[in-house]
Amino acid sequence: MQLEVLADADAVAQRGAVIIAAEARAAVAARGRFVVAVSGGHTPWIMLRALAHDELPWPEVHVVQVDERVAPAGDPDRNLTHLQESLLAHCPLRPEQIHAMPVELPDLEAAARQYADTLQELAGSPPVLDLIHLGLGPDGHAASLVPGDPVLDVTDYDVALTGHYLGRRRMTLTYPILNRSRSILWLVTGATKLEPLGRLRAGDRSTPAGRVRQDLALILADRAAAGR
């Protein structure tokens, strides 16, 4: 696992955009398509806004979600709302190239299976995503894989539903698809991430983040999160 320490969250976001752009060009050159999974968070939205102004092979780029809250369309709690505002509104990506988790469907279990099928259509069977962006929670969670949730033990599905966490159920990618990806990009910012970042780097599997593959992973952290 590689670590790059940058001055602040904005520098982390800008560096993340550069890395994703390079990965996109390489993937399209090698395989004709780039499939990237994006998590939520303030720093990632800055990163995506920067990415939107880069010259990418946009017609071959597909954006999928790492996780999503079960909430109505347009709700400010939805990652999709911010994804559309940060990326879709500022680049030549077509709406159908952003593949939203169908959390508005009444049958959420069926919705999770539907999204797993979408991932297979985009990235093969089993799907192998080109790059997955992850954030790190103060409690050591990644995606919506949170401490104590039964979803941590899912090994036979790529997409699953969580219980309630901070007032919402969520749909999330699970460890199998996370650990099949070609690369993992962590964005970690803020002093509250100091302790969980140390545990992540140590490969502490008692935290959800510690169970994500470490080879081919890069952490971009600001000085507040990285400490000394």
C-alpha positions as CSV (number, residue, x, y, z in Angstrom):
1,M,0.0,0.0,0.0
2,Q,1.4,3.3,-1.1
3,L,0.9,6.6,0.8
4,E,1.2,10.1,-0.6
5,V,0.8,13.0,1.9
6,L,-0.4,16.3,0.6
7,A,-0.8,19.7,2.2
8,D,-4.6,19.8,2.6
9,A,-7.9,18.3,1.4
10,D,-7.9,20.5,-1.8
11,A,-4.5,19.2,-2.8
12,V,-5.7,15.6,-2.1
13,A,-8.7,16.2,-4.4
14,Q,-6.6,17.7,-7.2
15,R,-4.1,14.8,-7.0
16,G,-6.9,12.3,-7.1
17,A,-8.3,13.8,-10.2
18,V,-4.9,13.5,-11.9
19,I,-4.6,9.9,-11.0
20,I,-8.1,9.0,-12.1
21,A,-7.5,10.8,-15.4
22,A,-4.3,8.8,-16.0
23,E,-6.1,5.5,-15.1
24,A,-8.9,6.4,-17.5
25,R,-6.6,7.0,-20.5
26,A,-4.7,3.8,-19.8
27,A,-7.8,1.6,-19.4
28,V,-9.4,2.9,-22.6
29,A,-6.1,2.4,-24.5
30,A,-5.8,-1.2,-23.2
31,R,-9.4,-2.4,-23.0
32,G,-11.6,0.3,-24.7
33,R,-13.5,1.3,-21.6
34,F,-12.9,2.7,-18.1
35,V,-15.3,1.8,-15.3
36,V,-14.7,3.7,-12.1
37,A,-16.6,3.4,-8.8
38,V,-17.0,6.5,-6.7
39,S,-17.8,7.0,-3.1
40,G,-19.3,10.1,-1.5
41,G,-17.8,12.9,0.6
42,H,-16.8,16.5,0.4
43,T,-13.3,16.0,-0.9
44,P,-14.4,13.6,-3.6
45,W,-16.9,16.1,-5.0
46,I,-14.0,18.6,-5.3
47,M,-12.0,15.9,-7.0
48,L,-14.7,15.1,-9.5
49,R,-15.2,18.8,-10.3
50,A,-11.5,19.0,-11.1
51,L,-11.7,15.8,-13.2
52,A,-14.6,17.2,-15.2
53,H,-12.3,19.8,-16.7
54,D,-9.7,17.3,-17.8
55,E,-9.5,16.0,-21.4
56,L,-10.6,12.4,-20.9
57,P,-11.9,9.8,-23.4
58,W,-15.3,10.6,-22.0
59,P,-17.4,8.5,-24.4
60,E,-15.7,5.4,-23.0
61,V,-16.0,6.3,-19.3
62,H,-18.6,4.7,-17.1
63,V,-19.2,5.8,-13.5
64,V,-20.7,3.5,-10.9
65,Q,-21.5,4.0,-7.3
66,V,-19.6,2.4,-4.4
67,D,-22.6,3.0,-2.1
68,E,-25.8,5.0,-1.8
69,R,-28.3,5.9,0.9
70,V,-31.8,4.7,0.6
71,A,-33.5,8.1,0.0
72,P,-35.6,9.8,-2.6
73,A,-34.3,11.2,-5.9
74,G,-32.7,14.6,-5.4
75,D,-32.3,14.1,-1.7
76,P,-29.2,15.9,-0.4
77,D,-28.2,12.7,1.4
78,R,-27.9,10.9,-1.9
79,N,-24.4,10.5,-3.3
80,L,-25.9,10.6,-6.7
81,T,-27.2,14.1,-6.2
82,H,-23.7,15.4,-5.6
83,L,-22.2,13.2,-8.3
84,Q,-24.4,14.8,-10.9
85,E,-23.7,18.3,-9.6
86,S,-20.0,17.8,-9.5
87,L,-19.3,15.8,-12.6
88,L,-22.3,15.4,-14.9
89,A,-23.0,19.2,-15.0
90,H,-19.4,20.1,-16.0
91,C,-18.2,17.5,-18.6
92,P,-19.4,15.8,-21.8
93,L,-20.4,12.6,-19.9
94,R,-23.9,11.5,-20.9
95,P,-26.4,10.8,-18.2
96,E,-26.6,7.1,-19.1
97,Q,-22.9,6.8,-18.4
98,I,-23.5,7.4,-14.7
99,H,-25.0,4.2,-13.4
100,A,-27.0,5.0,-10.2
101,M,-27.8,2.4,-7.6
102,P,-31.6,1.9,-7.8
103,V,-32.4,2.7,-4.2
104,E,-35.8,4.1,-5.0
105,L,-37.2,0.7,-6.0
106,P,-39.7,-0.8,-3.5
107,D,-37.9,-4.2,-3.5
108,L,-34.4,-3.3,-2.3
109,E,-33.1,-6.9,-2.5
110,A,-34.2,-7.1,-6.1
111,A,-32.6,-3.7,-6.7
112,A,-29.3,-4.9,-5.4
113,R,-29.4,-7.9,-7.7
114,Q,-30.3,-5.5,-10.6
115,Y,-27.2,-3.4,-9.8
116,A,-25.0,-6.4,-9.7
117,D,-26.3,-7.3,-13.2
118,T,-25.5,-3.8,-14.4
119,L,-21.9,-4.2,-13.1
120,Q,-21.6,-7.5,-15.0
121,E,-22.8,-5.8,-18.2
122,L,-20.2,-3.1,-17.8
123,A,-17.2,-5.0,-16.4
124,G,-17.5,-8.7,-17.2
125,S,-18.5,-11.7,-15.2
126,P,-17.4,-11.6,-12.5
127,P,-17.1,-7.8,-12.8
128,V,-13.6,-6.3,-12.5
129,L,-13.7,-2.5,-12.0
130,D,-10.8,-0.5,-13.2
131,L,-10.6,1.8,-10.2
132,I,-12.5,2.1,-7.0
133,H,-12.3,5.3,-5.0
134,L,-12.9,4.8,-1.2
135,G,-13.1,7.1,1.8
136,L,-12.2,6.2,5.3
137,G,-14.6,6.8,8.2
138,P,-13.6,7.8,11.7
139,D,-14.9,4.4,12.8
140,G,-12.8,2.6,10.2
141,H,-15.6,2.0,7.7
142,A,-15.2,2.0,4.0
143,A,-18.0,2.2,1.4
144,S,-21.0,1.4,3.6
145,L,-19.2,-1.6,5.2
146,V,-19.6,-0.4,8.8
147,P,-18.5,-2.1,12.0
148,G,-20.9,-4.8,13.2
149,D,-23.2,-4.9,10.1
150,P,-23.9,-8.3,8.7
151,V,-23.0,-7.0,5.2
152,L,-19.3,-7.5,6.3
153,D,-19.8,-11.2,6.0
154,V,-21.2,-11.2,2.5
155,T,-19.0,-13.3,0.2
156,D,-21.4,-14.4,-2.6
157,Y,-22.9,-11.1,-3.8
158,D,-21.2,-8.0,-5.2
159,V,-23.9,-5.7,-4.1
160,A,-25.8,-5.8,-0.8
161,L,-27.9,-3.9,1.6
162,T,-26.9,-2.7,5.1
163,G,-28.9,-2.1,8.2
164,H,-29.6,1.4,9.4
165,Y,-26.4,3.5,9.8
166,L,-26.7,7.2,10.8
167,G,-30.5,7.0,10.1
168,R,-30.4,5.4,6.7
169,R,-30.1,2.0,5.1
170,R,-27.6,1.8,2.3
171,M,-26.8,-0.2,-0.8
172,T,-23.1,-1.0,-1.0
173,L,-20.4,-2.8,-3.0
174,T,-19.1,-5.7,-1.0
175,Y,-15.6,-7.1,-0.3
176,P,-15.7,-9.6,-3.3
177,I,-15.9,-6.9,-5.9
178,L,-13.8,-4.4,-4.0
179,N,-11.0,-7.0,-3.8
180,R,-11.2,-7.9,-7.5
181,S,-10.6,-4.3,-8.7
182,R,-7.6,-3.4,-10.7
183,S,-6.8,-0.5,-8.3
184,I,-8.0,1.2,-5.1
185,L,-7.7,4.9,-4.5
186,W,-8.2,6.1,-0.9
187,L,-8.9,9.7,-0.2
188,V,-8.3,10.4,3.6
189,T,-8.5,13.9,5.0
190,G,-9.0,15.5,8.4
191,A,-7.6,14.9,11.9
192,T,-10.5,12.5,12.8
193,K,-8.9,10.0,10.3
194,L,-5.5,9.9,12.0
195,E,-6.2,6.8,14.1
196,P,-8.2,4.8,11.5
197,L,-5.6,5.6,8.9
198,G,-2.9,4.1,11.1
199,R,-5.0,1.0,11.5
200,L,-5.6,0.8,7.7
201,R,-1.9,1.0,6.9
202,A,-1.2,-1.7,9.5
203,G,-3.7,-4.0,7.8
204,D,-5.9,-4.2,10.9
205,R,-8.6,-6.5,9.8
206,S,-10.7,-5.8,12.9
207,T,-11.8,-2.6,11.1
208,P,-13.9,-2.8,7.9
209,A,-11.3,-0.8,5.9
210,G,-8.6,-3.2,6.9
211,R,-10.2,-6.0,4.9
212,V,-9.9,-4.3,1.6
213,R,-6.9,-5.4,-0.5
214,Q,-3.7,-3.5,0.0
215,D,-1.7,-4.4,-3.1
216,L,-2.4,-2.0,-5.9
217,A,-3.8,0.5,-3.4
218,L,-2.8,4.2,-3.1
219,I,-3.7,6.4,-0.2
220,L,-3.9,10.1,-0.7
221,A,-3.9,11.8,2.7
222,D,-3.6,15.3,3.9
223,R,-1.2,16.3,6.7
224,A,-4.0,16.4,9.3
225,A,-4.9,12.7,8.6
226,A,-1.3,11.5,8.2
227,G,0.0,13.1,11.3
228,R,3.8,12.6,11.8
